[in-house]
Amino acid sequence: MERLPAHSLILAIDDDDMVRLMLQDILQREAFEVICAATGRQGLELVSEKRPNLVLLDVMLPDTNGFDCLQTIRNMPGNAMLPVVMLTGMDDLDSVNKAFQLGATDFIAKPINWPTLPHRLRYLLRAVATLEELAKSEAELRKAQKIAQLGSWDWCVATDNMQWSEEVFNILGVSRHTFEHKRHDLFKSVHPSEVGKLQQAIELCLRSKHNFRLELPITHGNGANHVVHIQGEAILEGQRVTHIHGTVQDITERRHIEERVRFLSYYDPLTGLPNRTLYKEILAQAMAYCNRHGTVLSTLFISIDRFKRINETLGPKIGDQVLKMFADRVVAELRDCDYISTNADYELAGMTVSRLGGNEFTVLLNHIQDTRDSVKVAKRIFHAMQQAFTVDHTELFVGINIGIAVYPGDGQDEDSFIKNGEFAMNHASEHGHNNYQFFSKSLNVAAFHKLAMENSLRRAIERNELQLYYQAKINLRRQKVIGCEALIRWQHPELGLIAPSQFIPIAEDSGLIAQISDWVLEKASRQTLAWQQNGLCQGLVMAVNVSANQFRQYGFGNHVRELLSNIGLEASYLKLELTETILLDHIEETLVTLRDLQALGVKISIDDFGTGYSSLSYLKKLPISELKVDHCFIRDLPHNEDDMAITAAILALADALGLEVVAEGVENERQAKFLLDSGCEVVQGFLFNRPMPADEFAAFVRKFDSQLVLSSDV
């Protein structure tokens, strides 16, 4: 297949009119395009303007000689490979030699052999086209090698002649002036400690004809340390290795990327500690060592108490700084700890402390002699955390909880061991701040029970297993039911009726509490409207407990407005009970939501008043209508003087602020009489009724409102 332009353009520069006419006639009949020039100056102009594919150039021209014209053509940009054929006399050998020295492609002796001329020119054009393609391929190869930082080398065994591609010089940082074309040139940049490895690989390739691949450290010509990949392949003639051909590639950047990927895969980028993946690998090795040698290990599972509040209050940036400082403090405390030793089979000294994720860390103690050693380490960590963390000129104190798991005993493999350690840690957090707990099998049973309860609770709503019970609020002076509180119960198909104290904490931990709270609010509101439409419980105000998650949902006020509108219940018949903790946390956002509810007409009650950290300054600002005195202050009335004083103080405070008061937990007539005499008219408790289903409650209200329940001296 001919590699020729579609229409090859031939430029003939000759002062002989007949030669020019013959060239035009013969070559045009062979599908060439031909242009002619009678002088050197005219010819040079056509070379620059027309860019011919081949030039026929006479040695003798009227205004210059062909040699000067040839030099000028070669010096023009892009004409290095332009075929230039000199036309000279048959016996003019000096002209032929000089033409080749100056860069002529070929020569044709005059008189010209006209029949063979087209074939000869086609051959020249085809050869030049092939050379151009080869040059282009080599240029692309050099470019590709430069991009890939890949160079090639070839070593002749017999002559010890070494040849490098241009990129090898760049990769090794070697100057061509110092290149001796010998095998030892390949060793000069390799780190001295690794030269022997490369020499052995080449010798083995010569003897056994095995190809080789090596990754070696080198010192670049600029003094920087790099890593290269060198490979060699034996070239055979018969059974004898005549050459070794190979490549050199700079893989320094790839190594850095691989190291970064490994770091991100096995280490926590914030603290630099091993992450969960690496911890599991270390733990698996440590367990195997324990199995072989009969030793014991322990792990402390540490969580920072209420860390979420730091993130929510001060932002994740501050939270990250606390985590980093916490990790550094733990590592520093344990660095010289006598109870942490290392195994000679693998390094654990730098891997003892790990971050499993979030605010959870572990400390692996291998080769412990006694489980009491774990407690000693735990106490050291507790002590280290007593000092404040100073972040952005703010002092923060953090509490921690520690779960302790011991192997063998607390898990058959790393997954069960970690699971049990985290059970112990969560159990510790349930018992207060700065507490540690060892894992026990009872914790596992409790955890599985809790998980089973959570799974059942997720399906309880859709299966209509949740029910609302109602407890009356009684006005003692009027002897009338003026309201009630909606209380949730769970009618489990297997476990029977489950009290809120058993499943509400699970709902809060699992995130189901908001969904359940919304269900309670809607169900109670619909029940209130249904009683009104049936002529029952007229004027009764329904009280519904609101969870923190529900209250802090964006647009909670609008949600209540839409709910009441869809149901058709007037807002004045709904009272929302919130704890002091909910009201005083994020006070600015709380005020916005409370004012939305107040504008709607919904009443707000503070539940369990007096048990939290009340602030009178905030109490003045909050748009509330009622205080509920907690049952813990009512239980020992009227015999406990402290409870009497506290209850009287709450009643006086409510009176001063113009707030209604409800006393909950009233169980006997003496309590009711004391409260009424002290100015508290509304009570709630077992003295009058226990929480009951809707139908029973309606019947109770009808009966209570039609007769006196208390004796006449109350």
C-alpha positions as CSV (number, residue, x, y, z in Angstrom):
1,M,0.0,0.0,0.0
2,E,1.6,3.3,-1.1
3,R,2.1,5.9,1.6
4,L,1.8,8.9,-0.8
5,P,-0.2,12.2,-0.7
6,A,-3.3,12.1,-2.9
7,H,-1.6,14.5,-5.4
8,S,2.2,14.7,-4.9
9,L,3.5,18.2,-5.8
10,I,6.9,18.2,-7.6
11,L,8.9,21.4,-7.8
12,A,11.5,21.5,-10.6
13,I,14.2,24.2,-10.4
14,D,16.2,24.2,-13.6
15,D,17.3,26.9,-16.1
16,D,16.9,24.6,-19.1
17,D,13.5,25.3,-20.7
18,M,13.5,21.9,-22.4
19,V,14.1,20.0,-19.2
20,R,11.3,21.8,-17.5
21,L,8.9,21.1,-20.3
22,M,9.8,17.4,-20.4
23,L,9.4,17.1,-16.6
24,Q,6.0,18.7,-16.7
25,D,4.8,16.5,-19.6
26,I,6.1,13.2,-18.3
27,L,5.3,13.6,-14.6
28,Q,1.8,15.1,-15.1
29,R,0.9,12.1,-17.2
30,E,1.9,10.0,-14.2
31,A,-0.6,11.9,-11.9
32,F,2.0,14.2,-10.4
33,E,1.4,17.9,-10.0
34,V,4.4,19.9,-11.3
35,I,5.5,23.5,-10.9
36,C,8.7,24.9,-12.3
37,A,11.2,27.7,-11.6
38,A,14.0,28.9,-13.8
39,T,16.1,30.5,-11.1
40,G,17.2,29.7,-7.6
41,R,15.4,32.8,-6.1
42,Q,12.1,31.9,-7.8
43,G,12.5,28.3,-6.7
44,L,13.0,29.3,-3.1
45,E,9.9,31.4,-3.2
46,L,7.9,28.5,-4.5
47,V,9.3,26.2,-1.8
48,S,8.1,28.6,0.9
49,E,4.8,29.3,-0.7
50,K,3.7,26.0,-2.2
51,R,5.3,23.5,0.2
52,P,6.1,20.8,-2.4
53,N,6.4,17.2,-1.6
54,L,9.6,16.8,-3.6
55,V,12.2,19.2,-5.2
56,L,14.2,18.5,-8.3
57,L,17.2,20.9,-8.1
58,D,19.8,21.5,-10.8
59,V,23.3,22.0,-9.6
60,M,24.0,24.9,-12.1
61,L,21.6,27.9,-11.9
62,P,21.9,31.4,-13.5
63,D,21.7,33.4,-10.2
64,T,23.2,31.0,-7.7
65,N,24.4,27.4,-7.5
66,G,22.3,24.5,-6.5
67,F,24.3,23.8,-3.3
68,D,23.5,27.2,-1.8
69,C,19.9,26.7,-2.8
70,L,19.9,23.3,-1.1
71,Q,21.3,24.7,2.1
72,T,18.7,27.5,2.2
73,I,15.9,24.9,1.6
74,R,17.2,22.7,4.5
75,N,17.3,25.7,6.8
76,M,13.6,26.5,6.2
77,P,11.4,25.3,9.1
78,G,9.7,22.0,8.4
79,N,12.0,21.0,5.5
80,A,14.3,18.7,7.4
81,M,12.8,15.6,5.7
82,L,11.8,17.2,2.4
83,P,13.2,15.0,-0.4
84,V,15.6,17.1,-2.6
85,V,17.0,15.4,-5.7
86,M,20.0,17.0,-7.3
87,L,20.3,17.0,-11.1
88,T,23.9,16.8,-12.2
89,G,26.2,15.6,-15.0
90,M,27.0,12.0,-15.4
91,D,30.7,12.4,-14.6
92,D,30.4,15.1,-12.0
93,L,31.3,13.0,-8.9
94,D,32.5,15.9,-6.9
95,S,29.0,17.5,-7.2
96,V,27.4,14.3,-6.1
97,N,29.6,14.0,-3.0
98,K,29.1,17.6,-2.1
99,A,25.3,17.3,-2.6
100,F,25.1,14.4,-0.1
101,Q,27.2,16.2,2.4
102,L,24.8,19.2,2.3
103,G,21.8,17.0,2.8
104,A,20.6,15.9,-0.6
105,T,18.2,13.0,-0.6
106,D,19.3,11.5,-4.0
107,F,20.8,12.6,-7.3
108,I,19.8,12.0,-10.9
109,A,22.4,12.2,-13.7
110,K,21.8,14.1,-16.9
111,P,20.7,13.2,-19.4
112,I,17.7,12.0,-17.5
113,N,16.3,8.5,-18.0
114,W,12.7,9.7,-18.6
115,P,10.9,6.3,-18.5
116,T,12.3,5.4,-15.0
117,L,12.0,8.8,-13.5
118,P,8.4,8.6,-12.2
119,H,9.1,5.2,-10.5
120,R,12.2,6.6,-8.9
121,L,10.3,9.6,-7.6
122,R,7.5,7.4,-6.2
123,Y,10.1,5.3,-4.4
124,L,11.6,8.4,-2.8
125,L,8.2,9.8,-1.8
126,R,7.2,6.4,-0.3
127,A,10.5,6.1,1.6
128,V,10.2,9.7,3.0
129,A,6.5,9.0,4.0
130,T,7.7,5.9,5.8
131,L,10.4,7.8,7.6
132,E,8.0,10.6,8.6
133,E,5.6,8.0,10.1
134,L,8.4,6.4,11.9
135,A,9.6,9.8,13.2
136,K,6.0,10.6,14.3
137,S,5.7,7.2,16.1
138,E,9.0,7.7,17.8
139,A,7.9,11.2,18.9
140,E,4.6,9.9,20.2
141,L,6.5,7.1,22.0
142,R,8.9,9.6,23.6
143,K,5.9,11.7,24.6
144,A,4.1,8.7,26.1
145,Q,7.3,7.6,27.9
146,K,7.7,11.1,29.3
147,I,4.1,11.1,30.5
148,A,4.4,7.7,32.0
149,Q,7.9,8.4,33.3
150,L,9.0,5.2,31.5
151,G,12.3,4.8,29.7
152,S,13.8,1.8,27.8
153,W,17.3,0.4,27.8
154,D,19.2,-2.2,25.9
155,W,22.4,-3.9,26.9
156,C,24.6,-5.9,24.5
157,V,26.2,-8.7,26.4
158,A,29.1,-9.3,24.1
159,T,30.3,-5.7,23.8
160,D,29.0,-4.4,27.2
161,N,27.3,-1.6,25.2
162,M,24.4,0.0,27.0
163,Q,21.8,2.2,25.2
164,W,19.2,4.3,26.9
165,S,16.2,6.1,25.6
166,E,16.0,9.9,26.4
167,E,13.6,9.3,29.3
168,V,16.0,7.1,31.2
169,F,18.3,10.0,31.5
170,N,15.4,12.1,32.9
171,I,14.3,9.4,35.3
172,L,17.7,8.8,36.7
173,G,18.8,12.5,36.5
174,V,22.0,11.4,34.7
175,S,23.9,13.7,32.3
176,R,24.7,12.4,28.8
177,H,28.3,13.7,29.4
178,T,28.9,11.2,32.1
179,F,27.2,8.3,30.3
180,E,29.8,5.7,29.3
181,H,27.4,3.3,27.5
182,K,28.3,0.5,29.9
183,R,26.3,-1.8,32.2
184,H,27.6,-0.1,35.3
185,D,25.9,3.1,34.2
186,L,22.6,1.5,35.3
187,F,24.0,1.0,38.8
188,K,25.3,4.5,39.5
189,S,22.0,6.0,40.6
190,V,20.8,3.0,42.6
191,H,21.1,3.2,46.3
192,P,24.4,1.4,47.3
193,S,22.6,-1.0,49.6
194,E,20.4,-2.2,46.6
195,V,23.1,-2.4,43.8
196,G,23.8,-6.0,44.7
197,K,20.2,-6.9,44.2
198,L,20.1,-5.5,40.7
199,Q,23.5,-7.1,39.8
200,Q,22.2,-10.5,41.0
201,A,19.0,-10.1,38.9
202,I,21.0,-9.4,35.7
203,E,23.4,-12.3,36.4
204,L,20.4,-14.7,37.0
205,C,18.9,-13.4,33.7
206,L,22.1,-14.2,31.9
207,R,22.5,-17.7,33.4
208,S,18.8,-18.9,33.6
209,K,17.2,-16.6,31.0
210,H,14.7,-15.5,33.6
211,N,13.1,-12.1,33.2
212,F,13.3,-9.9,36.3
213,R,11.3,-7.1,37.9
214,L,12.6,-4.9,40.8
215,E,11.5,-1.9,42.7
216,L,14.6,0.0,43.9
217,P,15.4,3.3,45.7
218,I,17.6,5.7,43.7
219,T,19.2,9.0,44.3
220,H,18.2,11.3,41.5
221,G,20.8,13.6,39.9
222,N,19.2,16.5,41.8
223,G,19.7,14.7,45.1
224,A,16.1,13.7,45.7
225,N,15.1,10.2,46.7
226,H,13.0,8.4,44.2
227,V,11.7,4.8,43.7
228,V,12.0,3.2,40.3
229,H,10.6,0.0,38.8
230,I,13.3,-1.8,36.7
231,Q,12.6,-4.8,34.6
232,G,14.7,-6.8,32.1
233,E,14.0,-9.4,29.4
234,A,16.5,-11.8,27.9
235,I,16.9,-11.7,24.1
236,L,18.1,-15.0,22.8
237,E,19.9,-16.2,19.7
238,G,19.5,-19.9,19.9
239,Q,20.2,-20.8,23.5
240,R,22.5,-17.8,24.2
241,V,21.5,-14.5,25.7
242,T,22.8,-11.8,23.4
243,H,20.9,-8.8,24.8
244,I,18.9,-7.8,27.8
245,H,16.2,-5.3,26.9
246,G,14.4,-3.5,29.7
247,T,12.5,-0.6,31.0
248,V,12.9,1.9,33.9
249,Q,9.9,3.7,35.3
250,D,9.7,6.3,38.1
251,I,7.0,5.1,40.5
252,T,7.7,7.6,43.2
253,E,4.3,9.3,42.9
254,R,2.5,6.0,42.6
255,R,4.2,4.9,45.8
256,H,3.1,8.1,47.6
257,I,-0.5,7.5,46.4
258,E,-0.4,3.9,47.5
259,E,1.0,4.9,50.9
260,R,-1.8,7.5,51.2
261,V,-4.4,5.0,50.2
262,R,-3.1,2.6,52.8
263,F,-3.0,5.3,55.4
264,L,-6.7,6.2,54.7
265,S,-7.6,2.5,54.7
266,Y,-5.9,1.6,58.0
267,Y,-5.6,4.9,59.9
268,D,-7.9,7.6,61.1
269,P,-6.9,10.8,59.2
270,L,-7.9,13.1,62.1
271,T,-5.9,11.5,64.9
272,G,-3.4,9.4,63.0
273,L,-4.4,6.3,65.1
274,P,-5.2,2.9,63.6
275,N,-8.9,2.7,62.6
276,R,-11.4,-0.1,63.1
277,T,-10.0,-2.1,60.1
278,L,-6.4,-2.1,61.4
279,Y,-7.5,-2.6,65.0
280,K,-9.3,-5.8,63.9
281,E,-6.1,-7.1,62.2
282,I,-4.0,-6.3,65.2
283,L,-6.5,-7.9,67.5
284,A,-6.7,-11.0,65.4
285,Q,-2.9,-11.4,65.6
286,A,-2.9,-10.8,69.3
287,M,-5.7,-13.4,69.8
288,A,-3.6,-15.9,67.8
289,Y,-0.6,-15.2,70.0
290,C,-2.8,-15.8,73.1
291,N,-4.0,-19.1,71.7
292,R,-0.4,-20.3,71.0
293,H,1.2,-19.2,74.2
294,G,-1.7,-19.3,76.7
295,T,-1.5,-15.5,77.5
296,V,-4.3,-13.0,78.1
297,L,-5.2,-9.7,76.5
298,S,-7.7,-7.0,77.3
299,T,-9.2,-4.1,75.5
300,L,-10.6,-0.9,76.9
301,F,-13.5,0.5,74.8
302,I,-13.7,4.2,75.5
303,S,-16.5,6.7,74.6
304,I,-16.5,10.4,75.2
305,D,-19.6,11.2,77.2
306,R,-22.1,13.6,75.5
307,F,-19.7,14.4,72.7
308,K,-22.7,15.1,70.4
309,R,-23.5,18.2,72.5
310,I,-20.0,19.6,71.8
311,N,-20.5,19.2,68.1
312,E,-24.0,20.7,68.2
313,T,-23.1,23.6,70.5
314,L,-19.6,24.6,69.3
315,G,-19.5,23.0,65.8
316,P,-17.7,20.0,64.3
317,K,-14.5,21.9,63.9
318,I,-14.2,22.3,67.7
319,G,-15.3,18.7,68.0
320,D,-12.5,17.5,65.8
321,Q,-10.0,19.5,67.8
322,V,-11.3,17.9,71.0
323,L,-11.0,14.4,69.5
324,K,-7.4,15.1,68.4
325,M,-6.4,16.4,71.8
326,F,-8.2,13.5,73.5
327,A,-6.3,11.0,71.4
328,D,-3.0,12.7,72.0
329,R,-3.6,12.7,75.8
330,V,-4.5,9.0,75.9
331,V,-1.4,8.1,73.8
332,A,0.8,10.3,76.0
333,E,-0.6,8.8,79.2
334,L,-0.1,5.2,78.0
335,R,3.3,5.6,76.4
336,D,5.2,4.8,79.6
337,C,2.5,2.6,81.1
338,D,4.0,-0.5,82.9
339,Y,0.9,-2.6,82.0
340,I,1.3,-2.4,78.2
341,S,3.9,-4.6,76.6
342,T,4.6,-5.6,73.1
343,N,4.8,-8.9,71.2
344,A,8.1,-9.5,69.4
345,D,6.3,-11.1,66.5
346,Y,4.6,-7.8,65.5
347,E,4.9,-4.2,66.5
348,L,2.1,-3.0,68.8
349,A,3.8,-0.1,70.5
350,G,2.6,2.4,68.0
351,M,-0.8,0.7,67.5
352,T,-2.0,0.3,71.1
353,V,-4.5,3.1,70.9
354,S,-7.1,3.0,68.1
355,R,-10.1,5.1,67.0
356,L,-13.0,2.9,66.0
357,G,-15.0,5.8,64.8
358,G,-16.9,8.9,66.0
359,N,-16.1,9.4,69.7
360,E,-15.1,5.7,70.3
361,F,-11.5,4.7,71.0
362,T,-9.8,1.5,72.2
363,V,-6.7,0.6,74.1
364,L,-5.3,-2.8,73.5
365,L,-3.5,-4.3,76.5
366,N,-1.7,-7.6,75.5
367,H,0.3,-9.8,77.9
368,I,-1.6,-8.6,81.0
369,Q,-1.0,-10.7,84.1
370,D,-4.2,-9.8,85.9
371,T,-7.5,-8.3,84.9
372,R,-6.9,-5.7,87.6
373,D,-4.2,-4.3,85.3
374,S,-7.1,-3.2,83.0
375,V,-8.6,-1.3,85.9
376,K,-5.3,0.4,86.6
377,V,-5.0,1.6,83.0
378,A,-8.7,2.8,83.0
379,K,-8.0,4.8,86.2
380,R,-5.0,6.4,84.6
381,I,-7.1,7.5,81.6
382,F,-9.8,8.8,83.9
383,H,-7.1,10.8,85.8
384,A,-5.7,12.2,82.5
385,M,-9.1,13.5,81.5
386,Q,-9.6,15.5,84.6
387,Q,-7.7,18.4,83.2
388,A,-9.7,20.7,80.9
389,F,-9.2,20.8,77.1
390,T,-8.5,24.4,76.0
391,V,-9.9,25.0,72.5
392,D,-10.1,28.5,71.1
393,H,-9.7,30.1,74.5
394,T,-12.6,27.9,75.8
395,E,-12.1,25.3,78.6
396,L,-14.0,22.1,78.0
397,F,-14.3,19.2,80.4
398,V,-15.2,15.8,79.1
399,G,-16.4,12.7,80.8
400,I,-15.6,9.2,79.5
401,N,-17.1,5.7,79.9
402,I,-15.0,2.6,79.6
403,G,-16.1,-1.0,78.7
404,I,-13.5,-3.7,79.4
405,A,-13.4,-7.0,77.5
406,V,-10.9,-9.8,78.2
407,Y,-9.6,-12.6,75.9
408,P,-10.0,-15.5,76.1
409,G,-13.5,-15.4,77.6
410,D,-15.3,-12.4,76.2
411,G,-15.5,-13.5,72.5
412,Q,-14.5,-16.3,70.2
413,D,-13.2,-14.0,67.4
414,E,-12.5,-10.3,66.9
415,D,-16.0,-9.4,65.8
416,S,-17.7,-10.9,68.9
417,F,-15.0,-9.5,71.1
418,I,-15.5,-6.0,69.8
419,K,-19.3,-6.4,70.0
420,N,-19.0,-7.5,73.7
421,G,-16.6,-4.7,74.5
422,E,-19.0,-2.1,73.1
423,F,-21.9,-3.7,75.1
424,A,-19.8,-3.1,78.2
425,M,-19.0,0.5,77.2
426,N,-22.7,1.3,76.5
427,H,-23.6,-0.3,79.9
428,A,-21.0,1.9,81.6
429,S,-22.5,5.0,80.0
430,E,-25.9,4.1,81.4
431,H,-24.4,4.1,84.9
432,G,-23.2,7.7,84.9
433,H,-20.1,9.6,84.0
434,N,-16.5,8.4,84.3
435,N,-17.5,4.8,84.9
436,Y,-16.1,1.5,83.8
437,Q,-17.8,-1.9,83.4
438,F,-16.4,-5.3,82.6
439,F,-18.3,-7.3,80.0
440,S,-20.6,-10.1,81.4
441,K,-22.8,-12.5,79.6
442,S,-25.8,-10.9,81.2
443,L,-25.1,-7.8,79.3
444,N,-25.2,-9.8,76.1
445,V,-28.6,-11.2,77.0
446,A,-29.9,-7.7,77.9
447,A,-28.5,-6.3,74.6
448,F,-30.3,-9.0,72.6
449,H,-33.5,-8.4,74.5
450,K,-33.2,-4.7,73.8
451,L,-32.6,-5.3,70.1
452,A,-35.6,-7.7,69.9
453,M,-37.7,-5.0,71.6
454,E,-36.5,-2.4,69.2
455,N,-37.3,-4.6,66.2
456,S,-40.8,-5.3,67.6
457,L,-41.3,-1.6,68.4
458,R,-40.6,-0.7,64.7
459,R,-43.6,-2.7,63.7
460,A,-45.8,-1.8,66.6
461,I,-47.4,1.2,65.0
462,E,-48.3,-0.5,61.7
463,R,-49.7,-3.4,63.6
464,N,-51.9,-1.1,65.9
465,E,-50.2,-2.5,69.0
466,L,-49.7,1.0,70.5
467,Q,-52.6,2.3,72.6
468,L,-53.4,5.5,74.5
469,Y,-54.6,5.4,78.1
470,Y,-55.9,8.6,79.8
471,Q,-55.6,9.8,83.4
472,A,-57.8,12.6,84.7
473,K,-56.9,16.0,86.0
474,I,-59.3,16.8,88.8
475,N,-60.3,20.3,90.1
476,L,-60.7,19.5,93.8
477,R,-62.7,22.6,94.6
478,R,-65.2,22.1,91.8
479,Q,-65.1,18.3,92.0
480,K,-64.9,18.2,88.2
481,V,-62.7,16.6,85.5
482,I,-61.2,19.5,83.7
483,G,-58.6,17.6,81.6
484,C,-56.6,14.5,81.1
485,E,-53.1,13.3,80.1
486,A,-52.6,10.9,77.2
487,L,-50.2,8.1,78.3
488,I,-48.9,5.6,75.8
489,R,-49.0,1.8,76.4
490,W,-47.8,-1.0,74.2
491,Q,-50.0,-4.1,73.9
492,H,-47.4,-6.6,72.8
493,P,-48.9,-9.8,71.2
494,E,-46.6,-12.1,73.3
495,L,-45.4,-10.0,76.3
496,G,-48.7,-8.4,77.1
497,L,-49.1,-4.8,78.2
498,I,-45.7,-3.0,78.3
499,A,-45.2,0.2,80.4
500,P,-43.6,3.3,78.8
501,S,-40.6,3.0,81.2
502,Q,-39.6,-0.2,79.4
503,F,-39.9,0.9,75.8
504,I,-39.6,4.7,75.7
505,P,-35.8,4.6,76.4
506,I,-35.4,2.1,73.5
507,A,-37.5,4.4,71.3
508,E,-35.2,7.3,72.2
509,D,-32.0,5.4,71.5
510,S,-33.2,4.0,68.2
511,G,-34.6,7.3,66.9
512,L,-38.2,6.0,66.9
513,I,-39.4,8.5,69.5
514,A,-40.3,11.3,67.1
515,Q,-42.5,9.0,65.0
516,I,-44.2,7.6,68.1
517,S,-44.6,11.1,69.6
518,D,-46.3,12.3,66.4
519,W,-48.6,9.3,66.5
520,V,-49.5,10.1,70.1
521,L,-50.2,13.7,69.3
522,E,-52.5,12.9,66.4
523,K,-54.3,10.0,68.2
524,A,-55.0,12.1,71.4
525,S,-56.2,15.1,69.3
526,R,-58.6,12.9,67.3
527,Q,-59.9,11.3,70.6
528,T,-60.6,14.7,72.1
529,L,-62.6,15.7,69.1
530,A,-64.5,12.4,69.1
531,W,-65.5,12.9,72.7
532,Q,-66.7,16.4,71.9
533,Q,-68.8,15.3,69.0
534,N,-70.4,12.5,71.1
535,G,-71.3,15.0,73.8
536,L,-68.7,13.5,76.3
537,C,-66.0,15.2,78.3
538,Q,-67.1,18.7,77.2
539,G,-64.5,21.3,77.8
540,L,-61.8,18.8,78.6
541,V,-58.2,19.8,77.7
542,M,-56.0,17.1,76.4
543,A,-52.4,17.1,77.7
544,V,-49.8,15.4,75.5
545,N,-46.1,14.8,76.4
546,V,-43.7,16.1,73.7
547,S,-40.3,14.4,73.3
548,A,-37.1,16.5,72.8
549,N,-36.6,15.0,69.2
550,Q,-40.2,15.9,68.3
551,F,-40.1,19.4,69.7
552,R,-36.8,20.2,67.9
553,Q,-38.0,19.0,64.6
554,Y,-37.9,21.9,62.1
555,G,-41.3,23.6,61.8
556,F,-42.8,21.8,64.8
557,G,-45.2,24.7,65.4
558,N,-46.5,24.5,61.8
559,H,-46.8,20.8,62.1
560,V,-49.1,21.2,65.1
561,R,-51.1,23.9,63.3
562,E,-51.6,21.6,60.2
563,L,-52.5,18.6,62.4
564,L,-55.2,20.5,64.3
565,S,-56.6,22.0,61.1
566,N,-56.8,18.6,59.4
567,I,-58.5,17.1,62.5
568,G,-60.8,20.1,63.1
569,L,-59.9,20.5,66.8
570,E,-59.6,23.9,68.4
571,A,-56.1,24.7,69.7
572,S,-57.4,25.7,73.1
573,Y,-58.3,22.1,73.9
574,L,-54.6,20.9,73.5
575,K,-51.9,21.3,76.1
576,L,-48.3,20.2,75.4
577,E,-46.2,19.0,78.3
578,L,-42.4,19.6,78.1
579,T,-39.7,19.0,80.6
580,E,-37.4,21.8,81.8
581,T,-34.5,20.2,80.0
582,I,-36.2,20.5,76.6
583,L,-37.3,24.1,77.3
584,L,-34.0,25.4,78.5
585,D,-31.8,23.7,75.9
586,H,-31.2,25.9,72.8
587,I,-33.3,28.6,74.4
588,E,-33.5,31.0,71.4
589,E,-34.9,28.3,69.1
590,T,-37.2,27.1,71.9
591,L,-38.7,30.6,72.3
592,V,-39.4,30.8,68.6
593,T,-41.3,27.5,68.7
594,L,-43.1,28.3,71.9
595,R,-44.3,31.7,70.6
596,D,-45.6,29.9,67.4
597,L,-47.6,27.6,69.6
598,Q,-48.8,30.4,71.8
599,A,-50.0,32.3,68.8
600,L,-51.9,29.2,67.7
601,G,-53.7,29.0,71.1
602,V,-52.0,25.8,72.3
603,K,-51.2,25.8,76.1
604,I,-47.7,24.8,77.3
605,S,-47.1,23.0,80.6
606,I,-43.7,22.3,82.3
607,D,-43.7,18.7,83.3
608,D,-41.8,17.3,86.4
609,F,-41.2,20.9,87.6
610,G,-38.6,21.2,90.3
611,T,-36.6,18.1,89.3
612,G,-34.4,19.9,86.7
613,Y,-32.2,22.9,86.8
614,S,-34.8,25.7,86.8
615,S,-33.8,29.2,85.9
616,L,-36.2,31.9,87.0
617,S,-34.8,34.4,84.5
618,Y,-35.8,32.0,81.7
619,L,-39.1,31.1,83.4
620,K,-40.2,34.7,83.1
621,K,-39.6,34.7,79.3
622,L,-41.2,31.4,78.5
623,P,-44.8,31.6,77.2
624,I,-46.1,28.8,79.5
625,S,-49.5,28.4,81.2
626,E,-48.9,25.6,83.7
627,L,-46.4,24.0,86.1
628,K,-46.7,20.3,87.0
629,V,-45.3,19.6,90.5
630,D,-43.4,16.3,90.2
631,H,-44.7,13.3,92.2
632,C,-41.5,13.0,94.1
633,F,-42.5,16.1,96.1
634,I,-46.0,14.9,96.6
635,R,-45.3,11.3,97.8
636,D,-44.4,12.1,101.4
637,L,-46.9,14.9,102.0
638,P,-48.0,16.1,104.4
639,H,-45.4,14.5,106.7
640,N,-42.1,15.5,105.1
641,E,-41.3,19.1,106.0
642,D,-38.8,19.6,103.1
643,D,-41.4,18.4,100.5
644,M,-44.0,20.7,102.1
645,A,-41.6,23.7,101.9
646,I,-40.7,22.9,98.3
647,T,-44.3,22.4,97.2
648,A,-45.3,25.7,99.0
649,A,-42.5,27.5,97.2
650,I,-43.6,26.2,93.8
651,L,-47.2,27.2,94.5
652,A,-46.1,30.7,95.5
653,L,-43.9,31.0,92.4
654,A,-46.7,30.0,90.2
655,D,-49.1,32.4,91.9
656,A,-46.6,35.2,91.4
657,L,-46.2,34.4,87.7
658,G,-49.9,33.9,87.1
659,L,-49.5,30.2,86.2
660,E,-51.8,27.3,86.8
661,V,-50.5,24.4,88.9
662,V,-51.1,20.6,88.7
663,A,-49.9,18.2,91.3
664,E,-49.2,14.8,89.9
665,G,-48.9,11.5,91.9
666,V,-51.7,12.2,94.4
667,E,-52.6,8.9,95.9
668,N,-54.5,9.6,99.2
669,E,-56.9,12.1,100.7
670,R,-54.3,13.6,103.1
671,Q,-52.2,14.7,100.1
672,A,-55.2,16.1,98.3
673,K,-56.4,18.1,101.4
674,F,-52.9,19.6,102.0
675,L,-52.7,20.7,98.4
676,L,-56.1,22.2,98.3
677,D,-55.4,24.0,101.6
678,S,-52.1,25.3,100.1
679,G,-53.8,26.7,97.1
680,C,-53.4,23.9,94.5
681,E,-56.8,23.1,93.1
682,V,-55.9,20.7,90.3
683,V,-54.4,17.2,90.9
684,Q,-53.7,14.1,89.0
685,G,-53.1,10.6,90.5
686,F,-54.3,7.2,91.6
687,L,-56.6,8.7,94.3
688,F,-59.1,9.3,91.5
689,N,-58.2,7.0,88.6
690,R,-55.5,5.0,87.1
691,P,-54.7,5.5,83.4
692,M,-57.4,3.7,81.4
693,P,-58.5,3.2,77.8
694,A,-60.7,5.8,76.1
695,D,-64.1,4.1,76.6
696,E,-63.4,3.5,80.3
697,F,-62.2,7.0,80.8
698,A,-65.3,8.5,79.2
699,A,-67.4,6.4,81.6
700,F,-65.3,7.5,84.5
701,V,-65.8,11.2,83.6
702,R,-69.6,10.8,83.4
703,K,-69.7,9.1,86.8
704,F,-67.3,11.4,88.5
705,D,-68.9,14.6,87.3
706,S,-72.3,13.4,88.6
707,Q,-71.3,12.7,92.2
708,L,-68.9,13.8,94.9
709,V,-65.9,11.6,95.2
710,L,-64.1,13.3,98.2
711,S,-65.7,13.4,101.6
712,S,-67.3,16.7,102.6
713,D,-64.3,17.8,104.7
714,V,-61.9,17.8,101.8
